[in-house]
Amino acid sequence: MAKTQLNVRVDEATAETARRRALQRGISVNRYIEELVRRDAGEVGHTFVDAAADFMKQYEAVFAEEFGREREGHRPS
């Protein structure tokens, strides 16, 4: 795949964070940013859905009790 140069401006704190995170992963800042963009473009939706599913599993009983009553025509007290 051909590479294209993309110049971005960020504040120094953001740049330092990117450098530090890339170093921790043992990759270049360029690769780190590239991976972030790829994840954001392809996985964010999946991540959100997975997190929502986990949330619903964790609180399923609470939702069933709270909203189940309204479905039966009862209002919570």
FIRO-875504 format. One record per residue (C-alpha): residue number from 1; residue in one letter; chain; z negated, x, y negated. Coordinates in steps of 0.1 Angstrom, whole numbers, plus 5000, padded with zeros to 4 digits. Last residue first. Layout:
N
<site><resi>NUM</resi><resn>A</resn><chain>A</chain><up>Z</up><east>X</east><north>Y</north></site>
...
This chain:
77
<site><resi>77</resi><resn>S</resn><chain>A</chain><up>4569</up><east>4561</east><north>4962</north></site>
<site><resi>76</resi><resn>P</resn><chain>A</chain><up>4604</up><east>4569</east><north>4974</north></site>
<site><resi>75</resi><resn>R</resn><chain>A</chain><up>4628</up><east>4539</east><north>4973</north></site>
<site><resi>74</resi><resn>H</resn><chain>A</chain><up>4636</up><east>4520</east><north>5004</north></site>
<site><resi>73</resi><resn>G</resn><chain>A</chain><up>4670</up><east>4506</east><north>5012</north></site>
<site><resi>72</resi><resn>E</resn><chain>A</chain><up>4675</up><east>4524</east><north>5045</north></site>
<site><resi>71</resi><resn>R</resn><chain>A</chain><up>4697</up><east>4550</east><north>5028</north></site>
<site><resi>70</resi><resn>E</resn><chain>A</chain><up>4669</up><east>4555</east><north>5003</north></site>
<site><resi>69</resi><resn>R</resn><chain>A</chain><up>4645</up><east>4563</east><north>5031</north></site>
<site><resi>68</resi><resn>G</resn><chain>A</chain><up>4668</up><east>4588</east><north>5047</north></site>
<site><resi>67</resi><resn>F</resn><chain>A</chain><up>4670</up><east>4607</east><north>5014</north></site>
<site><resi>66</resi><resn>E</resn><chain>A</chain><up>4635</up><east>4620</east><north>5014</north></site>
<site><resi>65</resi><resn>E</resn><chain>A</chain><up>4628</up><east>4622</east><north>5051</north></site>
<site><resi>64</resi><resn>A</resn><chain>A</chain><up>4662</up><east>4635</east><north>5060</north></site>
<site><resi>63</resi><resn>F</resn><chain>A</chain><up>4662</up><east>4659</east><north>5031</north></site>
<site><resi>62</resi><resn>V</resn><chain>A</chain><up>4628</up><east>4674</east><north>5041</north></site>
<site><resi>61</resi><resn>A</resn><chain>A</chain><up>4638</up><east>4676</east><north>5078</north></site>
<site><resi>60</resi><resn>E</resn><chain>A</chain><up>4671</up><east>4694</east><north>5070</north></site>
<site><resi>59</resi><resn>Y</resn><chain>A</chain><up>4654</up><east>4720</east><north>5047</north></site>
<site><resi>58</resi><resn>Q</resn><chain>A</chain><up>4660</up><east>4751</east><north>5067</north></site>
<site><resi>57</resi><resn>K</resn><chain>A</chain><up>4692</up><east>4739</east><north>5083</north></site>
<site><resi>56</resi><resn>M</resn><chain>A</chain><up>4705</up><east>4727</east><north>5049</north></site>
<site><resi>55</resi><resn>F</resn><chain>A</chain><up>4697</up><east>4761</east><north>5033</north></site>
<site><resi>54</resi><resn>D</resn><chain>A</chain><up>4714</up><east>4780</east><north>5062</north></site>
<site><resi>53</resi><resn>A</resn><chain>A</chain><up>4745</up><east>4758</east><north>5057</north></site>
<site><resi>52</resi><resn>A</resn><chain>A</chain><up>4745</up><east>4764</east><north>5020</north></site>
<site><resi>51</resi><resn>A</resn><chain>A</chain><up>4742</up><east>4802</east><north>5025</north></site>
<site><resi>50</resi><resn>D</resn><chain>A</chain><up>4771</up><east>4801</east><north>5050</north></site>
<site><resi>49</resi><resn>V</resn><chain>A</chain><up>4792</up><east>4780</east><north>5026</north></site>
<site><resi>48</resi><resn>F</resn><chain>A</chain><up>4785</up><east>4804</east><north>4997</north></site>
<site><resi>47</resi><resn>T</resn><chain>A</chain><up>4793</up><east>4835</east><north>5017</north></site>
<site><resi>46</resi><resn>H</resn><chain>A</chain><up>4825</up><east>4819</east><north>5029</north></site>
<site><resi>45</resi><resn>G</resn><chain>A</chain><up>4836</up><east>4811</east><north>4994</north></site>
<site><resi>44</resi><resn>V</resn><chain>A</chain><up>4825</up><east>4846</east><north>4982</north></site>
<site><resi>43</resi><resn>E</resn><chain>A</chain><up>4844</up><east>4863</east><north>5010</north></site>
<site><resi>42</resi><resn>G</resn><chain>A</chain><up>4880</up><east>4867</east><north>5000</north></site>
<site><resi>41</resi><resn>A</resn><chain>A</chain><up>4884</up><east>4874</east><north>4963</north></site>
<site><resi>40</resi><resn>D</resn><chain>A</chain><up>4848</up><east>4885</east><north>4957</north></site>
<site><resi>39</resi><resn>R</resn><chain>A</chain><up>4849</up><east>4907</east><north>4988</north></site>
<site><resi>38</resi><resn>R</resn><chain>A</chain><up>4882</up><east>4923</east><north>4977</north></site>
<site><resi>37</resi><resn>V</resn><chain>A</chain><up>4869</up><east>4928</east><north>4942</north></site>
<site><resi>36</resi><resn>L</resn><chain>A</chain><up>4837</up><east>4945</east><north>4954</north></site>
<site><resi>35</resi><resn>E</resn><chain>A</chain><up>4857</up><east>4966</east><north>4979</north></site>
<site><resi>34</resi><resn>E</resn><chain>A</chain><up>4880</up><east>4979</east><north>4951</north></site>
<site><resi>33</resi><resn>I</resn><chain>A</chain><up>4850</up><east>4986</east><north>4929</north></site>
<site><resi>32</resi><resn>Y</resn><chain>A</chain><up>4834</up><east>5007</east><north>4957</north></site>
<site><resi>31</resi><resn>R</resn><chain>A</chain><up>4866</up><east>5024</east><north>4965</north></site>
<site><resi>30</resi><resn>N</resn><chain>A</chain><up>4871</up><east>5036</east><north>4928</north></site>
<site><resi>29</resi><resn>V</resn><chain>A</chain><up>4834</up><east>5046</east><north>4926</north></site>
<site><resi>28</resi><resn>S</resn><chain>A</chain><up>4840</up><east>5068</east><north>4955</north></site>
<site><resi>27</resi><resn>I</resn><chain>A</chain><up>4822</up><east>5063</east><north>4988</north></site>
<site><resi>26</resi><resn>G</resn><chain>A</chain><up>4790</up><east>5076</east><north>5005</north></site>
<site><resi>25</resi><resn>R</resn><chain>A</chain><up>4774</up><east>5042</east><north>5003</north></site>
<site><resi>24</resi><resn>Q</resn><chain>A</chain><up>4745</up><east>5055</east><north>4982</north></site>
<site><resi>23</resi><resn>L</resn><chain>A</chain><up>4770</up><east>5074</east><north>4960</north></site>
<site><resi>22</resi><resn>A</resn><chain>A</chain><up>4789</up><east>5042</east><north>4954</north></site>
<site><resi>21</resi><resn>R</resn><chain>A</chain><up>4758</up><east>5023</east><north>4944</north></site>
<site><resi>20</resi><resn>R</resn><chain>A</chain><up>4747</up><east>5051</east><north>4920</north></site>
<site><resi>19</resi><resn>R</resn><chain>A</chain><up>4781</up><east>5053</east><north>4904</north></site>
<site><resi>18</resi><resn>A</resn><chain>A</chain><up>4784</up><east>5016</east><north>4900</north></site>
<site><resi>17</resi><resn>T</resn><chain>A</chain><up>4749</up><east>5014</east><north>4886</north></site>
<site><resi>16</resi><resn>E</resn><chain>A</chain><up>4757</up><east>5042</east><north>4861</north></site>
<site><resi>15</resi><resn>A</resn><chain>A</chain><up>4788</up><east>5024</east><north>4850</north></site>
<site><resi>14</resi><resn>T</resn><chain>A</chain><up>4769</up><east>4992</east><north>4845</north></site>
<site><resi>13</resi><resn>A</resn><chain>A</chain><up>4742</up><east>5010</east><north>4825</north></site>
<site><resi>12</resi><resn>E</resn><chain>A</chain><up>4769</up><east>5027</east><north>4804</north></site>
<site><resi>11</resi><resn>D</resn><chain>A</chain><up>4785</up><east>4995</east><north>4793</north></site>
<site><resi>10</resi><resn>V</resn><chain>A</chain><up>4818</up><east>4986</east><north>4809</north></site>
<site><resi>9</resi><resn>R</resn><chain>A</chain><up>4854</up><east>4992</east><north>4800</north></site>
<site><resi>8</resi><resn>V</resn><chain>A</chain><up>4882</up><east>4987</east><north>4826</north></site>
<site><resi>7</resi><resn>N</resn><chain>A</chain><up>4913</up><east>5007</east><north>4834</north></site>
<site><resi>6</resi><resn>L</resn><chain>A</chain><up>4934</up><east>4997</east><north>4863</north></site>
<site><resi>5</resi><resn>Q</resn><chain>A</chain><up>4957</up><east>5022</east><north>4880</north></site>
<site><resi>4</resi><resn>T</resn><chain>A</chain><up>4980</up><east>5008</east><north>4906</north></site>
<site><resi>3</resi><resn>K</resn><chain>A</chain><up>4981</up><east>5019</east><north>4942</north></site>
<site><resi>2</resi><resn>A</resn><chain>A</chain><up>5009</up><east>5013</east><north>4966</north></site>
<site><resi>1</resi><resn>M</resn><chain>A</chain><up>5000</up><east>5000</east><north>5000</north></site>
